[in-house]
Amino acid sequence: MFRGEDLRHRDFSGAELDGHRFEDCLLAGARFRGASLAGAVFSGCRAWEADEAPADFSYADLREAVFERCDLSMASFHRARAYDLSLSDCQAQGTDFSQLDTRLPVQTRTPMVRCTMTRCNLSYADLARIDLTGADLSGSRLLEASLDECCLRDADLRDTDLNNVSGRGFEIAGADLRGAVFNNLDPRQLDLRGVRIRPEQVPLLLEPVGVVIED
């Protein structure tokens, strides 16, 4: 266990750290590139500081890993293996999650996907080319997030902030959008079949196509 330790700029690249626990540690500049962190727990850690490089988890094995109450702003999770990865109550502004592999690494006709990012600040995060089918992102903020080719089919997006999200080819059919706020989900460009919303959210879907709702 690492508890309250200053691990800034430590190089854990390729290290075997499965099941390790990191509590209240400073991780700015730490390199976990390609490390094995399956089942690891990060609690209250800070992976970013001003004038410091962010932490690097790219290509790491993060299957069943847990991040809770961490500041992961600007960190890189690019191409990490992440089936059943869980983030809760984390700051992840500008974080690079691009091509995160959320699929169970077995050959099945229908890929099994599992990922949780609840009550997280994902503003300006890069979520490009991630399969988040059925993922739980409830209560999170995705303001200005990049969603190029991101699959959010059947995802739990309740009470999320989706204002100004952008991206080509992202999918959202079947998602639960109850309580979410959004300003550019254009039904002319997106498949919104099966999307769940509340009556008061109807204008949010009609405004992008120019429909004026008057009392």
Sine and cosine of phi, psi and omega as CSV:
sin_phi,cos_phi,sin_psi,cos_psi,sin_omega,cos_omega
0.00,0.00,0.64,-0.77,0.14,-0.99
-0.94,-0.34,0.88,-0.48,-0.04,-1.00
-0.77,-0.63,0.87,-0.50,0.05,-1.00
0.90,0.44,0.43,0.90,-0.08,-1.00
-0.99,-0.11,0.51,-0.86,0.09,-1.00
-1.00,0.01,0.98,-0.22,-0.04,-1.00
-0.94,-0.33,0.33,0.94,-0.02,-1.00
-0.86,0.51,0.74,-0.67,0.06,-1.00
0.92,0.39,0.17,0.99,0.09,-1.00
-0.95,0.33,0.59,-0.81,-0.02,-1.00
-0.96,-0.27,0.97,-0.26,0.05,-1.00
-0.97,-0.26,0.30,0.95,-0.06,-1.00
-0.81,0.58,0.80,-0.60,0.04,-1.00
0.96,0.28,0.08,1.00,-0.05,-1.00
-0.95,0.30,0.44,-0.90,0.07,-1.00
-1.00,-0.08,0.98,-0.21,-0.08,-1.00
-0.80,-0.60,0.46,0.89,-0.01,-1.00
-0.83,0.55,0.75,-0.66,0.09,-1.00
0.97,0.24,0.00,1.00,0.00,-1.00
-0.93,0.36,0.42,-0.91,0.01,-1.00
-0.88,-0.48,0.75,-0.66,0.02,-1.00
-0.87,-0.50,0.91,-0.42,-0.03,-1.00
-0.88,-0.48,0.81,-0.59,0.09,-1.00
0.79,0.62,0.67,0.74,-0.01,-1.00
-0.99,-0.17,0.46,-0.89,0.11,-0.99
-1.00,-0.05,0.85,-0.53,-0.12,-0.99
-0.85,-0.52,0.13,0.99,-0.02,-1.00
-0.84,0.55,0.77,-0.64,0.01,-1.00
0.98,0.20,-0.09,1.00,0.01,-1.00
-0.94,0.35,0.60,-0.80,-0.04,-1.00
-0.91,-0.41,0.92,-0.40,0.07,-1.00
-0.94,-0.35,0.39,0.92,-0.09,-1.00
-0.86,0.51,0.86,-0.51,0.02,-1.00
0.95,0.31,0.15,0.99,-0.01,-1.00
-0.96,0.27,0.40,-0.92,0.07,-1.00
-0.99,-0.12,0.95,-0.32,-0.08,-1.00
-0.82,-0.57,0.46,0.89,-0.01,-1.00
-0.85,0.52,0.80,-0.61,0.02,-1.00
0.97,0.26,0.10,0.99,0.02,-1.00
-0.95,0.33,0.43,-0.90,0.01,-1.00
-0.83,-0.56,0.80,-0.60,0.09,-1.00
-0.91,-0.42,0.89,-0.45,-0.06,-1.00
-0.81,-0.59,0.85,-0.53,0.06,-1.00
0.92,0.40,0.39,0.92,-0.04,-1.00
-1.00,0.02,0.40,-0.92,0.01,-1.00
-0.85,-0.52,0.93,-0.37,-0.08,-1.00
-0.98,-0.18,0.13,0.99,-0.02,-1.00
-0.54,-0.84,0.64,-0.77,0.13,-0.99
-0.58,-0.82,0.47,-0.88,0.03,-1.00
-0.85,0.53,0.65,-0.76,0.02,-1.00
0.92,0.40,0.25,0.97,0.06,-1.00
-0.84,-0.54,0.48,-0.88,0.10,-0.99
-0.94,0.33,0.57,-0.82,0.06,-1.00
-0.97,0.26,0.25,-0.97,0.04,-1.00
-0.94,0.35,0.46,-0.89,-0.04,-1.00
-0.84,-0.54,0.94,-0.34,0.04,-1.00
-0.95,-0.32,0.27,0.96,-0.08,-1.00
-0.88,0.47,0.63,-0.78,0.02,-1.00
0.90,0.43,0.12,0.99,0.00,-1.00
-0.97,0.25,0.35,-0.94,0.12,-0.99
-1.00,-0.04,0.97,-0.23,-0.04,-1.00
-0.91,-0.40,0.44,0.90,0.01,-1.00
-0.89,0.45,0.79,-0.61,0.01,-1.00
0.90,0.43,0.29,0.96,0.08,-1.00
-0.97,0.24,0.42,-0.91,-0.05,-1.00
-0.79,-0.61,0.75,-0.66,0.14,-0.99
-0.85,-0.53,0.87,-0.50,-0.01,-1.00
-0.76,-0.65,0.76,-0.66,0.04,-1.00
0.81,0.59,0.66,0.75,0.01,-1.00
-0.96,-0.28,0.44,-0.90,0.17,-0.99
-0.98,-0.19,0.97,-0.26,-0.04,-1.00
-0.94,-0.34,0.34,0.94,-0.07,-1.00
-0.82,0.57,0.74,-0.68,0.08,-1.00
0.93,0.37,0.01,1.00,0.02,-1.00
-0.93,0.37,0.30,-0.95,0.02,-1.00
-0.92,-0.40,0.81,-0.59,0.12,-0.99
-0.88,-0.47,0.39,0.92,-0.10,-1.00
-0.82,0.57,0.81,-0.58,0.07,-1.00
0.86,0.52,0.35,0.94,0.08,-1.00
-0.94,0.33,0.52,-0.85,0.12,-0.99
-0.99,0.14,0.82,-0.58,-0.26,-0.97
-0.58,-0.82,0.55,0.84,0.08,-1.00
-0.88,0.48,0.79,-0.62,0.01,-1.00
0.91,0.41,0.45,0.90,0.15,-0.99
-0.92,0.40,0.64,-0.77,-0.01,-1.00
-0.78,-0.62,0.83,-0.56,0.13,-0.99
-0.87,-0.50,0.74,-0.67,0.07,-1.00
-0.63,-0.78,0.69,-0.72,0.06,-1.00
0.81,0.59,0.65,0.76,-0.03,-1.00
-0.95,-0.31,0.50,-0.87,0.20,-0.98
-1.00,-0.02,0.85,-0.53,-0.02,-1.00
-0.65,-0.76,0.72,0.70,-0.02,-1.00
-0.95,0.31,0.80,-0.60,0.03,-1.00
0.94,0.33,0.21,0.98,-0.04,-1.00
-0.96,0.29,0.62,-0.79,-0.02,-1.00
-1.00,-0.08,0.98,-0.21,0.08,-1.00
-0.97,-0.25,0.22,0.98,-0.13,-0.99
-0.84,0.55,0.70,-0.71,0.03,-1.00
0.86,0.51,0.45,0.89,0.13,-0.99
-0.85,0.52,0.74,-0.67,-0.05,-1.00
-0.99,-0.10,0.98,-0.18,-0.07,-1.00
-0.99,-0.13,0.17,0.98,-0.08,-1.00
-1.00,-0.07,0.54,-0.84,0.10,-1.00
-0.92,0.39,0.79,-0.61,-0.12,-0.99
-0.98,0.20,0.84,0.54,0.11,-0.99
-0.72,-0.69,0.41,-0.91,-0.02,-1.00
-0.99,0.11,0.94,-0.35,0.08,-1.00
-0.71,-0.70,0.41,-0.91,-0.01,-1.00
-0.89,0.46,-0.67,0.74,0.07,-1.00
-0.92,-0.38,0.91,-0.41,-0.06,-1.00
-0.85,0.53,0.66,-0.75,0.08,-1.00
-1.00,-0.01,0.81,-0.58,-0.07,-1.00
-0.84,-0.55,0.68,-0.73,0.08,-1.00
-0.49,-0.87,0.79,-0.61,0.03,-1.00
-0.32,-0.95,0.62,-0.79,-0.01,-1.00
-0.76,-0.65,0.78,-0.63,0.08,-1.00
-0.65,-0.76,0.98,0.18,-0.11,-0.99
-0.98,-0.19,0.63,-0.78,0.06,-1.00
0.80,0.61,0.63,0.78,0.00,-1.00
-0.95,-0.31,0.49,-0.87,0.11,-0.99
-1.00,-0.06,0.98,-0.20,-0.03,-1.00
-0.96,-0.29,0.41,0.91,0.00,-1.00
-0.85,0.52,0.70,-0.71,0.03,-1.00
0.90,0.44,0.18,0.98,0.02,-1.00
-0.95,0.30,0.44,-0.90,0.05,-1.00
-0.98,-0.17,0.95,-0.32,0.00,-1.00
-0.92,-0.39,0.52,0.85,-0.07,-1.00
-0.94,0.33,0.66,-0.75,0.12,-0.99
0.83,0.55,0.73,0.68,0.08,-1.00
-0.88,-0.47,0.65,-0.76,0.12,-0.99
-1.00,-0.03,0.96,-0.28,0.03,-1.00
-0.91,-0.42,0.55,0.83,0.04,-1.00
-0.84,0.54,0.84,-0.55,0.03,-1.00
0.95,0.32,0.13,0.99,-0.04,-1.00
-0.94,0.35,0.42,-0.91,0.04,-1.00
-0.98,-0.20,0.95,-0.30,0.06,-1.00
-0.89,-0.45,0.34,0.94,-0.12,-0.99
-0.86,0.52,0.63,-0.78,0.06,-1.00
0.96,0.27,0.13,0.99,-0.04,-1.00
-1.00,-0.09,0.31,-0.95,0.01,-1.00
-0.94,-0.35,0.88,-0.48,0.00,-1.00
-0.90,-0.43,0.50,0.87,-0.01,-1.00
-0.80,0.59,0.81,-0.59,0.05,-1.00
0.88,0.47,0.30,0.95,0.01,-1.00
-0.93,0.37,0.51,-0.86,0.04,-1.00
-1.00,-0.08,0.84,-0.54,-0.10,-0.99
-0.85,-0.52,0.53,0.85,0.00,-1.00
-0.82,0.57,0.86,-0.51,0.05,-1.00
0.80,0.59,0.52,0.85,0.07,-1.00
-1.00,0.01,0.75,-0.66,0.01,-1.00
-0.99,-0.16,0.92,-0.39,0.04,-1.00
-0.91,-0.41,0.45,0.89,0.02,-1.00
-0.86,0.51,0.74,-0.67,0.06,-1.00
0.87,0.49,0.30,0.95,0.00,-1.00
-0.96,0.27,0.46,-0.89,0.09,-1.00
-1.00,0.02,0.98,-0.21,-0.02,-1.00
-0.91,-0.41,0.45,0.89,0.00,-1.00
-0.89,0.46,0.69,-0.72,0.09,-1.00
0.86,0.51,0.49,0.87,0.07,-1.00
-1.00,-0.06,0.34,-0.94,0.12,-0.99
-0.97,-0.26,0.95,-0.31,-0.03,-1.00
-0.94,-0.34,0.33,0.94,-0.03,-1.00
-0.89,0.46,0.73,-0.69,0.10,-1.00
0.89,0.47,0.40,0.92,0.13,-0.99
-0.90,0.43,0.47,-0.88,-0.03,-1.00
-0.64,-0.77,0.35,-0.94,0.07,-1.00
0.53,-0.85,0.55,-0.83,0.04,-1.00
-0.99,-0.11,0.68,-0.73,0.13,-0.99
0.97,0.25,0.31,0.95,0.05,-1.00
-0.99,0.10,0.46,-0.89,-0.11,-0.99
-0.89,-0.47,0.63,-0.78,-0.05,-1.00
-0.62,-0.78,0.12,0.99,-0.02,-1.00
-0.84,0.55,0.67,-0.74,0.06,-1.00
0.98,0.19,-0.02,1.00,-0.04,-1.00
-0.95,0.31,0.46,-0.89,0.06,-1.00
-1.00,-0.07,0.96,-0.29,-0.06,-1.00
-0.96,-0.27,0.26,0.97,-0.04,-1.00
-0.88,0.47,0.80,-0.59,0.01,-1.00
0.99,0.13,-0.06,1.00,0.01,-1.00
-0.98,0.20,0.40,-0.91,0.12,-0.99
-0.91,-0.42,0.66,-0.75,-0.03,-1.00
-0.37,-0.93,0.45,-0.89,-0.05,-1.00
-0.74,-0.67,0.00,1.00,-0.03,-1.00
-0.56,-0.83,0.56,0.83,0.13,-0.99
-1.00,0.04,1.00,-0.04,-0.13,-0.99
-1.00,0.08,0.91,-0.41,-0.01,-1.00
-0.90,0.43,-0.22,0.98,0.08,-1.00
-0.98,0.21,-0.32,0.95,-0.07,-1.00
-0.90,-0.44,-0.26,0.97,-0.06,-1.00
-0.87,-0.50,0.56,-0.83,0.13,-0.99
-0.99,0.12,0.95,-0.31,-0.05,-1.00
-0.96,-0.28,0.30,0.95,0.02,-1.00
-0.89,0.45,0.75,-0.67,0.05,-1.00
0.99,0.15,-0.05,1.00,0.04,-1.00
-0.90,0.43,0.69,-0.73,-0.01,-1.00
-0.97,-0.23,0.81,-0.58,0.04,-1.00
-0.68,-0.74,0.17,-0.99,0.08,-1.00
-0.99,-0.15,0.37,-0.93,-0.05,-1.00
-0.80,0.60,-0.62,0.78,-0.04,-1.00
-0.94,0.34,-0.16,0.99,0.02,-1.00
-1.00,-0.05,-0.15,0.99,-0.03,-1.00
-0.81,0.59,-0.71,0.71,0.02,-1.00
-0.85,0.53,-0.49,0.87,-0.02,-1.00
-0.91,0.41,-0.48,0.88,0.04,-1.00
-1.00,0.05,-0.44,0.90,-0.05,-1.00
-1.00,0.06,-0.49,0.87,-0.05,-1.00
-0.86,0.51,-0.65,0.76,0.01,-1.00
-0.88,0.47,-0.38,0.93,0.00,-1.00
-0.99,-0.17,0.18,0.98,0.12,-0.99
1.00,0.05,0.14,0.99,0.04,-1.00
-0.96,0.27,0.76,-0.64,0.02,-1.00
-0.97,-0.23,0.86,-0.51,0.01,-1.00
-0.98,-0.21,0.85,-0.53,-0.02,-1.00
-0.87,-0.50,0.56,-0.83,0.07,-1.00
-0.94,0.35,0.00,0.00,0.00,0.00
